[in-house]
Amino acid sequence: MELKLNREEITASEVIFDGTQEQSVELDYVLPDYYPEIFKIIKCIVTPRVLSFSVSQDRLTYELSVCTKVLYCAEDRAGVQVVDQKQTYTKTADLGRVGINPRVIISPRTDFCNCRAVNQRRIDIRGAVSIKIRVTDLCKREVVSDAFGMDIQLRKTPVTYPVNKLYTTKRVTVTDEFDLGLSKPPIENLLRSDAVVASTDKKVIANKLVAKGEVYVNMLYTCDKDNSGGIESMQFTVPFSQIIDLDGIDERFECMVDTDVISCELSPHSDADGNSKIIECTLVLLITCQAHRIATVDLVTDHYSMLYKSSGIKSDIKLELPPQTINQPHVVKGALEYESGGLDSIFDVWANVPMFTVKPAPEEKQLIIAGTVCFTVMVRDKEGDMAVLDKDEPFVLSLPMEGVNEATTAELRILPVSCSYNMASDNTVEAKAELRITGNVISSAILPAITDIAVNTEEPVKRDGDFALRLYFAGENEDLWEIAKKYGTSIAAIMEENEIEAEIIQFAGMILIPIL
């Protein structure tokens, strides 16, 4: 009877690119004639976003949008004026190899921004944006899971891991319209807007995934309130629902859906009375879907034939453990002090997390997340001057997690879901950001596995004498596999002959070795 092998395909994620690129931001802007002259610059906000990306062969190409917003005060006009400019860059990264189904994570952030008024109508902006890029792909290896014939004996190790992994992304545009209502004054200028995904739900149907959720949109705008420059804030909710094709998915798969806001465009329109109280909101969302199916398979780690000499190829196989999903809230607080006097009004407070790190702590069975929350508060002091306060507040979060090792990696998002404040004193604002940490934590292990077995039928196993039984003195904790392999017999035969239930000898003593 010839030797027959059953094989199992092991799939694991492999990092094919992990690096950071930089993009300088330079803007020399002259105000149009209809803008009032600059008296004081309050704040310059640089917001980078990745609009789109694609992978062709071994090259990643992506489009980076940098929105620069300058808030300033005019000497002869109440309120805050705003200058909006958008710059677009096309960038590439050489991945070094061709991917099968690469997963791309691009995270841009503003490193610094310097803004100055050259004169009353000219603004000079210099800054830099860094773009962290991580590209992973599926690495497939075949291993032997079973063998038949030639009296082959196998040592197997059962392992549980994601045997099938699916991944796809979909870019969608959602448009909605909102009325400010009777309680809010008409819009003069939009000062700031942001959008954060509040919730995402999912449902699996045959070969498709239904993703739906809500996006919170916040905006800050100027208005003519009591014949003076006023500032109002507004929040509204935009629902979304999408059907996403994902071939092979069914109810056996565990799924995770992440939704990122690529862009949020707000356009004011006039209502029936001619007042600018209608807001058209256009959101561009990137929905990322991951799915995996968990199963237990046997890996062959050693072998021998009781009839002929055999040889095999053994390789170290990277095996991913079942991913652990994180959906963790965290609160960070900070106190911002206005050093130029007392405060009269607080118009808005917002926060962002420009950077964070994730480090496994295997000894403590924890995942350590450390980062910085940047708080920004727009205020008016008792002299009537507008100002913006900024403060970076560090945070450290320890998450208990089983199975963490040095090879553990995490694909996490940290988003401020909401931000609130209260006046701690005449010139101090206490801000609180509610963060939501979501993503997957993936641990892996390196296991030796047999990838091929060959039997040489021209070289039979040589027996040392013609015995049906041999006596053998087994030591404590000795492995029956090694004994059976040495004498060319089977573990089952030794266990049956000696009425042993475990494959590890518990007590030293004499045992019988049946020679088959």
C-alpha positions as CSV (number, residue, x, y, z in Angstrom):
1,M,0.0,0.0,0.0
2,E,1.5,3.3,-1.0
3,L,1.8,6.3,1.3
4,K,-1.0,8.9,1.0
5,L,-0.8,12.3,2.6
6,N,-3.6,14.7,3.6
7,R,-2.6,18.3,3.6
8,E,-3.9,21.4,5.3
9,E,-3.4,25.0,4.1
10,I,-2.4,27.3,7.0
11,T,-3.1,31.0,6.4
12,A,-1.6,33.8,8.5
13,S,-1.2,37.5,8.2
14,E,2.3,38.8,7.2
15,V,3.5,42.4,7.3
16,I,4.8,43.3,3.8
17,F,5.2,47.1,4.5
18,D,5.4,49.1,7.7
19,G,6.7,52.6,7.5
20,T,6.1,56.3,7.6
21,Q,6.1,59.0,4.9
22,E,6.1,62.7,5.3
23,Q,4.4,65.5,3.4
24,S,5.3,69.2,3.8
25,V,2.4,71.7,3.8
26,E,3.1,75.1,2.4
27,L,0.5,77.8,1.7
28,D,1.0,81.4,0.9
29,Y,-2.6,82.8,0.8
30,V,-3.8,86.3,-0.1
31,L,-7.3,87.2,1.2
32,P,-9.9,88.0,-1.5
33,D,-11.2,91.6,-1.6
34,Y,-14.5,90.7,0.1
35,Y,-12.7,89.3,3.2
36,P,-12.0,91.7,6.1
37,E,-8.4,92.5,7.0
38,I,-6.6,90.4,9.6
39,F,-6.3,91.9,13.0
40,K,-5.4,88.7,15.0
41,I,-5.0,85.1,14.1
42,I,-6.8,82.9,16.6
43,K,-6.1,79.4,15.4
44,C,-4.8,77.4,12.4
45,I,-6.1,73.9,12.0
46,V,-4.5,71.4,9.6
47,T,-6.6,68.2,9.0
48,P,-5.1,65.5,6.8
49,R,-7.3,62.7,5.4
50,V,-6.7,59.9,2.9
51,L,-9.3,60.1,0.2
52,S,-8.5,56.9,-1.6
53,F,-5.9,54.2,-2.2
54,S,-5.1,51.4,-4.5
55,V,-2.5,48.6,-4.8
56,S,-1.2,47.6,-8.2
57,Q,1.4,44.9,-8.3
58,D,4.0,45.9,-5.6
59,R,3.1,49.6,-5.4
60,L,0.6,51.4,-3.2
61,T,-0.8,54.7,-4.5
62,Y,-3.0,57.0,-2.3
63,E,-4.5,60.4,-2.5
64,L,-3.9,62.7,0.5
65,S,-6.1,65.7,1.2
66,V,-4.9,68.4,3.6
67,C,-7.6,70.9,4.7
68,T,-6.2,74.1,6.3
69,K,-8.6,76.3,8.2
70,V,-7.5,79.7,9.6
71,L,-9.6,81.4,12.2
72,Y,-9.0,85.1,12.7
73,C,-10.5,88.3,14.0
74,A,-11.0,91.5,12.0
75,E,-10.5,94.9,13.6
76,D,-13.7,96.5,12.3
77,R,-16.0,93.5,12.4
78,A,-17.4,91.4,15.3
79,G,-17.1,87.7,15.5
80,V,-14.7,85.2,13.9
81,Q,-13.6,85.0,10.3
82,V,-12.6,81.8,8.6
83,V,-10.3,80.9,5.7
84,D,-10.6,77.5,4.1
85,Q,-8.1,76.0,1.8
86,K,-7.7,72.4,0.5
87,Q,-4.6,70.8,-1.0
88,T,-4.4,67.4,-2.6
89,Y,-1.3,65.2,-3.0
90,T,-0.8,61.9,-4.8
91,K,1.8,59.7,-3.1
92,T,3.2,56.2,-3.7
93,A,5.0,53.6,-1.6
94,D,6.9,50.5,-2.9
95,L,5.8,47.5,-1.0
96,G,8.6,45.2,-2.0
97,R,6.4,42.3,-3.1
98,V,3.2,41.6,-4.9
99,G,0.3,41.0,-2.5
100,I,-2.5,38.4,-2.9
101,N,-5.2,40.3,-1.0
102,P,-3.4,43.1,0.8
103,R,-4.9,45.0,3.7
104,V,-3.9,48.6,3.9
105,I,-4.1,50.8,6.9
106,I,-3.1,54.5,6.4
107,S,-3.1,56.9,9.3
108,P,-2.1,60.5,8.7
109,R,-1.5,63.1,11.4
110,T,-0.3,66.7,11.7
111,D,3.2,67.0,13.1
112,F,3.3,70.7,13.3
113,C,1.8,73.9,11.9
114,N,3.1,77.4,11.9
115,C,0.8,80.2,10.8
116,R,1.6,84.0,10.6
117,A,0.1,87.1,9.1
118,V,2.7,88.6,6.7
119,N,0.5,91.6,6.4
120,Q,-3.2,92.4,6.9
121,R,-4.2,90.4,3.8
122,R,-1.6,87.8,3.5
123,I,-1.1,84.5,5.4
124,D,1.9,82.3,5.4
125,I,1.5,78.7,6.6
126,R,4.2,76.1,7.0
127,G,3.6,72.6,8.4
128,A,4.2,68.9,8.0
129,V,2.1,65.8,7.9
130,S,3.3,62.3,8.6
131,I,1.5,59.3,7.1
132,K,1.9,55.9,8.8
133,I,1.4,53.0,6.5
134,R,1.0,49.4,7.4
135,V,0.2,46.7,4.7
136,T,-0.4,43.1,5.6
137,D,-1.1,40.2,3.3
138,L,-2.1,36.5,3.7
139,C,0.8,34.1,3.8
140,K,-0.2,30.5,2.9
141,R,1.7,27.3,3.8
142,E,0.8,23.7,3.3
143,V,1.4,21.2,6.1
144,V,0.7,17.5,6.5
145,S,-2.4,16.8,8.6
146,D,-2.7,13.1,8.2
147,A,-1.0,10.1,6.4
148,F,-2.0,6.5,5.5
149,G,-0.1,3.4,4.4
150,M,3.3,2.0,4.9
151,D,2.5,1.5,8.7
152,I,3.2,5.2,9.1
153,Q,3.0,6.5,12.6
154,L,2.2,10.2,13.3
155,R,2.5,12.5,16.2
156,K,-0.2,15.1,15.9
157,T,-0.9,18.4,17.7
158,P,-4.4,19.8,17.6
159,V,-4.5,23.6,17.0
160,T,-7.4,26.0,16.9
161,Y,-7.0,29.0,14.6
162,P,-8.8,31.0,11.9
163,V,-8.9,28.6,9.0
164,N,-10.5,31.0,6.6
165,K,-10.1,34.8,6.6
166,L,-12.1,37.2,4.4
167,Y,-11.4,40.9,3.9
168,T,-12.9,43.7,1.8
169,T,-13.5,47.4,1.8
170,K,-16.2,49.6,0.4
171,R,-16.2,53.3,-0.1
172,V,-19.7,54.9,0.2
173,T,-21.2,58.4,0.0
174,V,-24.0,59.4,2.3
175,T,-26.0,62.6,1.8
176,D,-28.5,64.1,4.2
177,E,-30.1,67.5,4.8
178,F,-31.0,69.2,8.1
179,D,-32.9,72.3,9.2
180,L,-31.5,74.3,12.1
181,G,-35.0,74.9,13.4
182,L,-36.4,77.9,15.2
183,S,-34.1,77.7,18.1
184,K,-30.9,78.4,16.1
185,P,-29.9,81.6,14.2
186,P,-28.9,81.5,10.5
187,I,-25.4,80.6,9.5
188,E,-22.8,83.2,8.5
189,N,-19.6,81.2,8.4
190,L,-18.8,77.6,9.2
191,L,-15.9,77.5,11.6
192,R,-15.4,73.8,12.3
193,S,-17.0,70.5,11.6
194,D,-16.1,66.9,12.4
195,A,-17.8,63.5,12.2
196,V,-17.4,60.4,14.3
197,V,-19.0,57.0,13.8
198,A,-21.1,56.4,16.9
199,S,-22.2,52.8,16.3
200,T,-22.0,50.1,13.7
201,D,-24.2,47.0,13.5
202,K,-23.8,44.0,11.2
203,K,-25.8,41.1,9.8
204,V,-24.6,38.2,7.7
205,I,-26.5,36.8,4.8
206,A,-25.3,34.4,2.1
207,N,-22.1,35.9,0.5
208,K,-23.0,39.4,1.8
209,L,-22.6,41.5,4.9
210,V,-25.1,44.2,5.9
211,A,-23.4,47.1,7.7
212,K,-25.4,49.9,9.3
213,G,-24.8,52.5,11.9
214,E,-24.9,56.2,12.8
215,V,-22.5,59.1,12.4
216,Y,-22.5,62.0,14.8
217,V,-21.7,65.3,12.9
218,N,-20.7,68.4,15.0
219,M,-20.4,71.9,13.6
220,L,-19.5,75.3,14.9
221,Y,-20.6,78.4,13.0
222,T,-20.8,82.2,13.3
223,C,-24.1,84.0,13.3
224,D,-25.5,87.5,13.7
225,K,-26.8,87.2,17.2
226,D,-28.1,90.3,18.9
227,N,-26.4,92.4,16.2
228,S,-23.0,91.2,17.4
229,G,-20.7,88.3,16.3
230,G,-22.1,85.2,17.9
231,I,-21.0,81.5,17.7
232,E,-23.3,78.6,17.8
233,S,-22.8,74.8,17.9
234,M,-25.0,72.1,16.4
235,Q,-25.0,68.3,16.4
236,F,-27.0,66.0,14.2
237,T,-27.0,62.3,13.3
238,V,-26.6,60.7,9.9
239,P,-27.7,57.1,9.5
240,F,-26.1,54.7,6.9
241,S,-26.8,51.2,5.7
242,Q,-24.9,49.2,3.1
243,I,-24.8,45.7,1.6
244,I,-21.3,44.6,1.0
245,D,-20.3,41.6,-1.1
246,L,-18.0,39.1,0.7
247,D,-17.8,35.9,-1.2
248,G,-17.8,32.8,1.0
249,I,-19.2,34.3,4.2
250,D,-22.0,32.6,6.1
251,E,-23.2,32.3,9.7
252,R,-20.2,30.3,10.7
253,F,-17.9,33.3,10.4
254,E,-17.2,35.8,13.1
255,C,-17.2,39.4,11.7
256,M,-15.9,42.8,12.5
257,V,-16.9,46.0,10.7
258,D,-15.0,49.3,11.0
259,T,-16.2,52.5,9.5
260,D,-13.9,55.5,8.9
261,V,-15.0,59.0,8.0
262,I,-12.9,60.0,4.9
263,S,-14.5,63.4,4.5
264,C,-17.3,65.5,5.9
265,E,-18.6,68.4,3.8
266,L,-21.2,70.8,5.1
267,S,-22.9,73.3,2.7
268,P,-25.3,75.9,4.0
269,H,-28.5,76.7,2.0
270,S,-31.3,79.2,2.3
271,D,-34.7,78.1,3.5
272,A,-38.1,79.3,2.2
273,D,-37.7,82.6,4.1
274,G,-34.3,83.3,2.6
275,N,-32.4,82.5,5.8
276,S,-29.3,80.3,5.7
277,K,-30.7,77.6,8.0
278,I,-30.5,74.4,5.8
279,I,-27.4,72.2,6.0
280,E,-26.5,69.7,3.3
281,C,-24.2,67.1,4.7
282,T,-22.1,64.8,2.5
283,L,-20.1,62.1,4.2
284,V,-17.6,59.8,2.5
285,L,-17.2,56.6,4.5
286,L,-14.8,53.7,4.2
287,I,-16.3,50.5,5.5
288,T,-13.8,47.8,6.3
289,C,-15.1,44.2,6.8
290,Q,-13.1,41.4,8.3
291,A,-14.4,37.8,8.8
292,H,-12.9,34.6,10.0
293,R,-14.0,31.0,10.7
294,I,-12.5,29.2,13.7
295,A,-11.7,25.5,13.4
296,T,-9.5,22.9,15.0
297,V,-7.0,20.9,12.8
298,D,-4.2,18.5,13.4
299,L,-0.6,19.4,12.6
300,V,1.8,16.5,12.2
301,T,5.0,17.3,14.1
302,D,6.8,14.0,13.9
303,H,6.6,10.7,12.0
304,Y,8.2,7.3,11.3
305,S,7.3,4.1,9.5
306,M,7.4,0.7,11.1
307,L,8.3,-0.9,7.8
308,Y,10.7,1.4,6.0
309,K,13.0,4.3,6.6
310,S,11.2,7.6,6.2
311,S,12.2,11.2,5.9
312,G,10.3,14.4,6.2
313,I,10.6,18.2,5.8
314,K,10.0,20.1,9.0
315,S,9.3,23.9,9.0
316,D,8.5,26.5,11.5
317,I,4.9,27.6,10.8
318,K,3.4,30.9,12.0
319,L,0.0,30.1,13.5
320,E,-2.4,32.9,14.3
321,L,-4.5,32.4,17.4
322,P,-8.2,33.4,17.3
323,P,-8.3,37.2,17.4
324,Q,-9.7,39.0,20.4
325,T,-12.1,41.9,19.7
326,I,-11.8,45.1,21.7
327,N,-14.6,47.6,22.3
328,Q,-13.4,49.6,25.3
329,P,-14.5,53.0,26.6
330,H,-12.0,55.3,28.3
331,V,-12.3,58.8,29.7
332,V,-9.5,61.4,29.7
333,K,-9.7,64.7,31.5
334,G,-7.7,67.9,31.2
335,A,-7.7,71.4,32.6
336,L,-7.0,74.3,30.3
337,E,-6.1,77.7,31.8
338,Y,-6.5,81.1,30.1
339,E,-3.5,83.2,31.3
340,S,-4.7,86.6,30.0
341,G,-7.6,87.2,32.4
342,G,-11.1,85.9,33.1
343,L,-13.4,84.1,30.7
344,D,-16.8,85.3,29.6
345,S,-18.0,82.5,27.2
346,I,-17.1,79.0,26.1
347,F,-18.3,78.3,22.6
348,D,-17.0,74.8,21.8
349,V,-14.6,72.1,23.0
350,W,-13.3,69.2,21.0
351,A,-10.5,66.6,21.2
352,N,-8.5,64.3,19.0
353,V,-6.0,61.5,19.5
354,P,-3.1,62.3,17.2
355,M,-0.9,59.3,18.2
356,F,-0.8,56.3,20.4
357,T,1.2,53.1,20.9
358,V,0.2,49.6,21.8
359,K,2.6,47.3,23.7
360,P,2.0,43.7,24.9
361,A,2.9,42.9,28.5
362,P,3.0,39.0,28.6
363,E,4.1,38.7,32.2
364,E,1.1,40.8,33.4
365,K,-1.2,39.4,30.8
366,Q,-2.0,42.9,29.7
367,L,-2.0,45.1,26.7
368,I,-0.6,48.6,27.4
369,I,-2.1,51.5,25.4
370,A,-0.4,54.8,25.7
371,G,-1.3,58.0,23.9
372,T,-2.2,61.7,24.0
373,V,-5.5,63.5,23.8
374,C,-5.3,67.0,22.4
375,F,-8.0,69.2,23.8
376,T,-9.1,72.4,22.1
377,V,-11.5,75.0,23.6
378,M,-12.8,78.1,21.8
379,V,-13.5,81.0,24.3
380,R,-14.2,84.7,24.6
381,D,-12.6,86.6,27.5
382,K,-14.2,89.4,29.6
383,E,-12.6,92.0,27.3
384,G,-14.5,90.6,24.4
385,D,-11.4,89.0,22.7
386,M,-11.7,85.6,21.1
387,A,-9.1,82.9,21.9
388,V,-8.4,79.2,21.4
389,L,-6.9,77.1,24.2
390,D,-4.9,73.9,23.6
391,K,-3.5,71.2,25.8
392,D,-2.1,67.8,25.3
393,E,-3.1,65.3,28.0
394,P,-1.3,61.9,28.1
395,F,-3.1,58.7,29.1
396,V,-2.1,55.1,29.8
397,L,-4.6,52.2,29.7
398,S,-3.9,48.6,30.7
399,L,-6.3,46.0,29.3
400,P,-6.3,42.5,30.8
401,M,-5.9,40.0,28.0
402,E,-5.2,36.3,27.9
403,G,-2.7,34.8,25.5
404,V,-0.7,38.0,25.0
405,N,2.9,37.3,23.9
406,E,5.8,39.2,22.4
407,A,4.4,38.5,18.9
408,T,1.0,40.1,19.7
409,T,-0.1,42.8,17.3
410,A,-3.1,45.1,17.6
411,E,-5.1,46.9,14.9
412,L,-6.9,49.6,17.0
413,R,-8.8,52.8,16.5
414,I,-9.2,55.4,19.2
415,L,-11.9,58.0,18.5
416,P,-13.4,60.7,20.8
417,V,-17.1,59.8,20.8
418,S,-18.0,63.0,22.8
419,C,-16.4,65.9,24.5
420,S,-17.8,68.0,27.4
421,Y,-16.6,70.8,29.7
422,N,-17.3,72.8,32.8
423,M,-15.9,76.0,34.3
424,A,-13.5,75.1,37.2
425,S,-12.7,78.7,37.9
426,D,-12.9,82.2,36.4
427,N,-10.1,81.3,33.9
428,T,-9.9,77.5,33.9
429,V,-11.9,75.1,31.8
430,E,-12.1,71.4,32.7
431,A,-12.6,69.2,29.6
432,K,-13.5,65.6,29.4
433,A,-13.2,63.3,26.3
434,E,-15.0,60.0,26.1
435,L,-12.9,57.7,23.9
436,R,-13.9,54.5,22.2
437,I,-11.1,52.0,21.6
438,T,-12.0,49.3,19.0
439,G,-10.2,46.8,16.9
440,N,-8.6,43.3,16.9
441,V,-5.7,42.0,19.0
442,I,-3.9,39.1,17.3
443,S,-1.4,36.8,18.9
444,S,0.6,34.2,17.1
445,A,2.8,31.2,17.8
446,I,5.6,29.5,15.9
447,L,5.1,25.7,15.7
448,P,7.3,23.1,14.1
449,A,5.2,21.2,11.5
450,I,5.9,18.5,8.9
451,T,5.3,19.8,5.4
452,D,6.2,16.6,3.5
453,I,6.9,12.9,4.2
454,A,8.7,10.4,2.0
455,V,9.2,6.6,2.6
456,N,12.1,4.7,1.0
457,T,10.7,1.2,0.2
458,E,14.1,0.0,-0.8
459,E,15.4,0.4,2.8
460,P,13.4,-1.7,5.3
461,V,13.6,-1.0,9.0
462,K,16.3,-3.4,10.5
463,R,15.2,-5.3,13.6
464,D,17.6,-6.1,16.4
465,G,16.8,-9.8,16.7
466,D,13.6,-11.7,16.3
467,F,11.6,-10.8,19.4
468,A,7.9,-10.5,20.0
469,L,8.5,-8.5,23.3
470,R,11.3,-6.6,24.8
471,L,11.9,-5.3,28.3
472,Y,12.6,-1.7,28.7
473,F,13.2,0.4,31.9
474,A,11.4,3.7,31.4
475,G,12.3,6.7,33.4
476,E,9.9,9.1,35.1
477,N,8.3,11.5,32.6
478,E,9.7,9.7,29.6
479,D,7.7,10.1,26.4
480,L,6.2,6.9,24.9
481,W,6.5,8.4,21.4
482,E,10.3,8.4,21.6
483,I,10.3,4.8,22.9
484,A,7.9,3.6,20.2
485,K,10.0,5.4,17.5
486,K,13.2,3.9,18.8
487,Y,11.9,0.3,18.6
488,G,9.8,0.7,15.5
489,T,6.5,-0.1,17.1
490,S,3.3,1.9,17.9
491,I,2.3,3.9,21.0
492,A,-1.1,2.2,21.0
493,A,0.6,-1.2,21.2
494,I,2.8,-0.2,24.2
495,M,-0.2,1.4,26.0
496,E,-2.4,-1.7,25.5
497,E,0.3,-4.1,26.5
498,N,1.2,-2.3,29.7
499,E,-2.3,-0.9,30.5
500,I,-1.0,2.6,30.4
501,E,-3.5,5.5,29.8
502,A,-1.1,8.5,29.4
503,E,1.6,9.0,26.7
504,I,4.0,10.3,29.4
505,I,5.4,7.7,31.9
506,Q,4.4,9.0,35.4
507,F,6.6,6.6,37.4
508,A,9.9,5.0,36.5
509,G,9.8,1.2,36.0
510,M,10.0,-1.7,33.7
511,I,7.6,-1.9,30.7
512,L,7.1,-4.4,27.9
513,I,7.7,-3.3,24.3
514,P,5.7,-5.3,21.7
515,I,7.6,-5.6,18.4
516,L,5.2,-5.5,15.5
